[in-house]
């Protein structure tokens, strides 16, 4: 597929540099795959927003596949971990690990007893980037 994508190198916001405990910037490349806004950091995570044609009612226990329009290209030794952003909303995979530069597509479940409404552009998950080590096994 020859898709044109906008790219932006992810680094800390200038406003966040004043905090001494902010992590150092890393060389993760975020790509928009289809009309998504470039995500911004909220603390140490980036927000993943729903790309939906219309508002969706998610009944208790119901599942929904949500496209985010975001792909992450990670250097070796790093993973992106995707976590739910809203109370009551869970990921069918419990924790989604992103290792390849394909679009992050979420399979979400409403674990709340009430109907959850998901609108186009709602933040449905957060992604955090982690450096991983591979210990020698003896």
LINTAQUI-V533600 format. One record per pair of residues at least 12 apart in sequence whose C-alpha atoms are under 10 Angstrom apart, sorted by the first residue. I is the first residue (numbers start at 1). GAP is how many residues later the second one is. If there is no record, write none. Layout:
# LINTAQUI-V533600
i = (I,I)
gap = (GAP,GAP)
This chain:
# LINTAQUI-V533600
i = (3,3,4,4,4,4,5,5,5,5,5,5,5,5,6,6,6,6,6,6,6,6,6,7,7,7,7,7,7,7,7,8,8,8,8,8,8,8,9,9,9,9,9,9,9,9,10,10,10,10,10,10,10,10,10,10,10,10,10,11,11,11,11,11,11,11,11,11,12,12,12,12,12,12,12,12,13,13,13,13,13,16,16,16,16,22,22,23,23,26,26,26,26,26,26,27,27,27,27,28,28,28,28,28,28,28,28,29,29,29,29,29,29,30,30,30,30,30,30,31,31,31,31,31,31,31,31,32,32,32,32,32,32,33,33,33,33,33,33,33,33,34,34,34,34,34,34,34,35,35,35,35,36,36,36,36,36,36,36,36,36,37,37,37,37,37,38,38,39,39,39,41,41,41,42,42,43,44,44,44,44,45,45,45,45,45,45,45,45,45,46,46,46,46,46,46,46,47,47,47,47,47,47,47,47,47,47,47,47,48,48,48,48,48,48,48,48,48,48,48,48,48,48,48,48,48,48,49,49,49,49,49,49,49,49,49,49,49,49,49,49,50,50,50,50,50,50,50,50,50,50,50,50,50,50,50,51,51,51,51,51,51,51,51,51,51,51,52,52,52,52,52,52,52,52,52,53,53,54,54,54,54,55,55,55,55,55,55,56,56,56,56,56,56,57,57,57,57,57,57,58,58,58,58,58,58,58,58,58,58,58,59,59,59,59,59,59,59,59,59,60,60,60,60,60,60,60,60,60,60,61,61,61,61,61,61,61,61,61,61,62,62,62,62,62,62,62,63,63,63,63,63,63,63,63,63,64,64,64,64,64,64,64,65,65,65,65,65,65,65,66,66,66,66,66,66,66,66,67,67,67,67,67,68,68,68,68,68,68,68,68,69,69,69,69,70,70,70,70,70,71,71,71,71,71,71,71,71,72,72,72,72,72,72,72,72,72,73,73,73,73,73,73,74,74,74,74,74,75,75,75,76,76,76,77,77,77,77,77,77,78,78,78,78,78,78,78,79,79,79,79,79,79,79,79,79,79,80,80,80,80,80,80,80,80,80,80,80,81,81,81,81,81,81,81,81,81,81,82,82,82,82,82,82,82,82,82,82,82,82,83,83,83,83,83,83,83,83,84,84,84,84,84,84,84,84,84,85,85,85,85,85,85,86,86,86,86,86,87,87,87,88,88,88,88,88,88,88,89,89,89,89,89,89,89,89,90,90,90,90,90,90,90,90,90,91,91,91,91,91,91,91,91,92,92,92,92,92,93,93,93,93,94,94,94,96,97,97,97,98,98,98,104,106,106,108,108)
gap = (30,31,27,28,29,30,25,26,27,28,29,30,65,66,24,25,26,27,28,29,30,31,32,22,23,24,25,26,31,64,65,20,21,22,23,24,30,31,16,17,18,19,20,21,22,64,15,16,17,18,19,20,21,28,29,30,31,36,62,12,13,14,15,16,17,18,29,30,12,13,14,28,29,30,31,32,12,27,28,29,30,25,26,27,28,21,22,20,21,48,49,52,103,104,105,46,47,48,51,44,45,46,47,50,51,52,101,42,43,44,45,46,72,40,41,42,43,44,71,38,39,40,41,42,70,71,72,36,37,38,39,40,71,34,35,36,37,38,69,70,71,17,33,34,35,36,37,69,16,33,34,35,12,13,14,15,31,32,33,34,85,12,31,32,33,84,31,32,31,87,88,85,86,87,84,85,85,82,83,84,85,35,36,37,38,80,81,82,83,84,36,77,79,80,81,82,83,21,35,36,37,38,75,76,77,78,79,80,81,19,20,21,22,34,35,36,37,56,57,58,73,74,75,76,77,78,79,17,18,19,20,21,36,70,71,72,73,74,75,76,77,15,16,17,18,19,55,56,68,69,70,71,72,73,74,75,15,16,17,18,19,54,68,69,70,71,72,13,14,15,16,66,67,68,69,70,66,67,64,65,66,67,62,63,64,65,66,67,59,60,61,62,63,64,53,58,59,60,61,62,31,50,51,52,53,54,56,57,58,59,60,50,51,52,53,54,55,56,57,58,28,29,49,50,51,52,53,54,55,56,28,29,47,48,49,50,51,52,53,54,46,47,48,49,50,53,54,26,27,28,29,44,45,46,47,48,27,28,42,43,44,45,46,26,27,40,41,42,43,44,38,39,40,41,42,52,54,58,36,37,38,39,40,35,36,37,38,53,55,56,57,33,34,35,36,31,32,33,34,35,27,28,29,30,31,32,33,34,26,27,28,29,30,31,32,55,57,25,26,27,28,29,30,24,25,26,27,55,24,25,56,23,55,56,22,53,54,55,56,57,20,21,51,52,53,54,55,18,19,20,21,48,49,50,51,52,53,16,17,18,19,20,46,47,48,49,50,51,14,15,16,17,18,45,46,47,48,49,12,13,14,15,16,22,24,43,44,45,46,47,12,13,14,41,42,43,44,45,12,22,24,25,39,40,41,42,43,37,38,39,40,41,42,24,37,38,39,40,23,24,25,21,22,23,24,25,26,28,19,20,21,22,23,27,35,36,16,17,18,19,20,21,22,34,35,15,16,17,18,19,20,33,34,14,15,16,17,18,13,14,15,16,13,14,15,31,30,31,32,29,30,31,23,18,19,16,17)
